[in-house]
Amino acid sequence: MNNKIFVTSPLLPPLEEFIPYLEKMWSSRTLTNGGSFHQELEASLADYLGVKYVSLFSNGTLALLTALQALRVTGEVITTPYSFVATSHTLLWNGLTPVFADIDPLTFNIDPEKIEALITPQTTAIMPVHCYGIPCQVDKIQQIADIYGLRVIYDAAHAFGVKSNGTSVLNNGDLSVLSFHATKVFNTFEGGAIISHDLKTKQRIDYLKNFGFAGETKVVAPGINAKMSEVSAAFGLLQLKHIDRALLAREQIYQRYMRELALATGLSCYQFADDYEWNYAYFPVLVEEHFPLSRDELYEMLKEEDIYARRYFYPLISSFSMYRHLDSAAPQELPVANQIAEKILCLPIFPDMTNEEQGRIIETVLRLSQRKCSEDVNVQQVA
Ligand SMILES: *Cc1c(COP(=O)(O)O)cnc(C)c1O
């Protein structure tokens, strides 16, 4: 009866618009290794995002892995437990030790006040995440990095198109890493990028993503294969033509949620501040104690209505078996992250969501928000 509504649905342009790109590829017979679509997408993205250099990757995880290699990060890296597992996994894959810092309850991002106490002689870098595309406190983080001589690599997987003080948040830190996975605001099926600020660094990144080749017979580093293919790059160029419409649609969906879900007691919606331009990548809500259902009950009951919200990010990275032995992973060291992980639920938001679909989500959440009150106490709650 009802169609299923997932937490997200990929941005897809009309299929016929993609055919000319494929025809060009078939005639040029260039499929990868920095072909013309790849070069064009790097330039177009740098221009669109307002950044200096873009290096395209086959996915965001390989881009993170390579960013750490590019800066020769060693030892310990201070990061957030409140993220997708790839953030910390790329540290382990590089033989680095993640050190978890607690998060700020208002932005869900690493709390700069918690960083300094975790620095040891082994610390060489900080890897924060602009969670949900909400900018980190970049100035405070940079100040700490400057004092202690640390590198800053932003996992900016959620932060496509986010601007602060009129400039891209991707211009902060030494490097920023984007993901163009199908679930993200801007996708190339799979894909990612590293944003760098000087040509020498871009060049090293580009060598590293192509086995370390710096010429036909010259290999300068033990690189990896993380190149973006021409088909993904071409798709990215087409997506760029649709991205502004998609961002606007996201904003409208966010505004309607904010207007209509305000009627639900016990739900805290994320109210974004107006000192930055957001991309409305996610719609996070906190299911508070005075909501009549637990977060997991709400999640399950929405599922029964074919509404697939997601608990991003639960469980915390620090609770997984490969991390929980770390001193910094102990729940008492991360009280805010643990609280948020228990309360968080991301409701569906994607550019092609219909008014009807969003109406169904809002109506269901509002109905469930009154459920126990009316059943247990038999008093009709007035919205
Ligand atoms: C999606 C995501 C990644 C990984 O990106 P892929 O392109 O899927 O490899 C890394 N970090 C965060 C925070 C993400 O959400």
The ligand as an SDF file (V2000), in Angstrom:
LIG
                    3D

 15 15  0  0  0  0  0  0  0  0999 V2000
   30.2160    8.5370    3.7330 C   0  0  0  0  0  0  0  0  0  0  0  0
   31.2490    8.8670    4.7310 C   0  0  0  0  0  0  0  0  0  0  0  0
   32.5880    8.4690    4.5740 C   0  0  0  0  0  0  0  0  0  0  0  0
   33.0310    7.5000    3.5260 C   0  0  0  0  0  0  0  0  0  0  0  0
   32.8250    7.8900    2.2410 O   0  0  0  0  0  0  0  0  0  0  0  0
   32.7200    6.7960    1.0760 P   0  0  0  0  0  0  0  0  0  0  0  0
   32.6820    7.6340   -0.1530 O   0  0  0  0  0  0  0  0  0  0  0  0
   31.4420    6.0520    1.3090 O   0  0  0  0  0  0  0  0  0  0  0  0
   33.9010    5.9270    1.1480 O   0  0  0  0  0  0  0  0  0  0  0  0
   33.5140    8.9200    5.4890 C   0  0  0  0  0  0  0  0  0  0  0  0
   33.1650    9.7010    6.5250 N   0  0  0  0  0  0  0  0  0  0  0  0
   31.8870   10.0820    6.7260 C   0  0  0  0  0  0  0  0  0  0  0  0
   31.5660   10.9600    7.8920 C   0  0  0  0  0  0  0  0  0  0  0  0
   30.8850    9.6540    5.8570 C   0  0  0  0  0  0  0  0  0  0  0  0
   29.6150    9.9860    6.0970 O   0  0  0  0  0  0  0  0  0  0  0  0
  1  2  1  0
  2  3  1  0
  2 14  2  0
  3  4  1  0
  3 10  2  0
  4  5  1  0
  5  6  1  0
  6  7  2  0
  6  8  1  0
  6  9  1  0
 10 11  1  0
 11 12  2  0
 12 13  1  0
 12 14  1  0
 14 15  1  0
M  END
$$$$
